[in-house]
Amino acid sequence: MQIEHVRSYEDLERYLREFTNFSGDPVPYDFIGAFHLFLAILDNLANHSIDADFEPLEEDPQLLTDEQCKFLGKLARIS
């Protein structure tokens, strides 16, 4: 999917999950570009969230997959 086709929240989520590079080509994969998108989302969450936003996360232990938790742990080790 190309960014110009994003018209809804669902489109944006799919775009982010399928992102390979800004042009949408399957290769080469732009890890740094994807990481900057991730950082922008983290900044957004930090700037706009309130403590109550975390309650549903604590109530649903299945919200993050095991793979996502492992990857977040890997990222935490490099900071």
C-alpha positions as CSV (number, residue, x, y, z in Angstrom):
1,M,0.0,0.0,0.0
2,Q,1.2,3.5,-0.8
3,I,0.8,6.4,1.7
4,E,-1.5,8.3,-0.7
5,H,-4.0,5.4,-0.4
6,V,-4.4,5.9,3.4
7,R,-7.9,7.1,4.0
8,S,-8.9,5.6,7.4
9,Y,-7.5,4.4,10.7
10,E,-7.6,0.9,9.3
11,D,-5.7,1.9,6.2
12,L,-3.1,3.6,8.3
13,E,-2.7,0.6,10.6
14,R,-2.3,-1.7,7.5
15,Y,0.2,0.7,5.9
16,L,2.3,0.7,9.0
17,R,2.2,-3.0,9.4
18,E,3.2,-3.6,5.7
19,F,5.7,-0.7,5.4
20,T,8.9,-1.6,3.6
21,N,10.0,1.8,2.4
22,F,8.4,5.1,1.5
23,S,7.8,4.2,-2.1
24,G,6.0,1.0,-1.1
25,D,8.4,-1.3,-3.1
26,P,9.0,-4.7,-1.5
27,V,12.8,-4.1,-1.4
28,P,14.9,-2.6,0.0
29,Y,13.5,-2.6,3.5
30,D,14.1,0.8,5.2
31,F,14.7,-0.2,8.8
32,I,15.7,3.3,9.8
33,G,12.6,4.8,8.1
34,A,10.3,2.3,9.9
35,F,12.1,3.0,13.2
36,H,11.5,6.7,12.8
37,L,7.8,6.0,12.3
38,F,7.9,4.0,15.5
39,L,9.7,6.8,17.3
40,A,7.1,9.3,16.1
41,I,4.3,7.1,17.5
42,L,6.1,6.7,20.8
43,D,6.5,10.5,21.0
44,N,2.8,10.9,20.2
45,L,1.8,8.4,23.0
46,A,4.1,10.1,25.5
47,N,2.8,13.6,24.6
48,H,-0.9,12.9,24.5
49,S,-1.5,10.0,26.9
50,I,-2.8,10.2,30.5
51,D,-2.3,7.6,33.2
52,A,-5.9,6.3,32.7
53,D,-4.9,5.3,29.2
54,F,-2.6,2.6,30.6
55,E,-5.4,0.8,32.6
56,P,-6.8,-1.2,29.6
57,L,-3.2,-2.3,28.8
58,E,-2.8,-3.6,32.3
59,E,-6.1,-5.4,32.2
60,D,-5.4,-7.2,28.9
61,P,-2.2,-9.2,29.1
62,Q,-2.8,-10.6,25.6
63,L,-2.7,-7.1,24.0
64,L,1.0,-7.6,23.1
65,T,2.1,-10.8,21.5
66,D,5.1,-12.7,22.8
67,E,7.0,-11.6,19.7
68,Q,6.2,-8.0,20.3
69,C,7.2,-8.2,24.0
70,K,10.5,-9.8,23.0
71,F,11.2,-7.1,20.4
72,L,10.4,-4.3,22.9
73,G,12.8,-6.0,25.3
74,K,15.5,-6.0,22.6
75,L,14.9,-2.3,22.0
76,A,15.1,-1.5,25.7
77,R,18.5,-3.2,26.0
78,I,20.0,-0.8,23.4
79,S,18.9,2.4,25.1
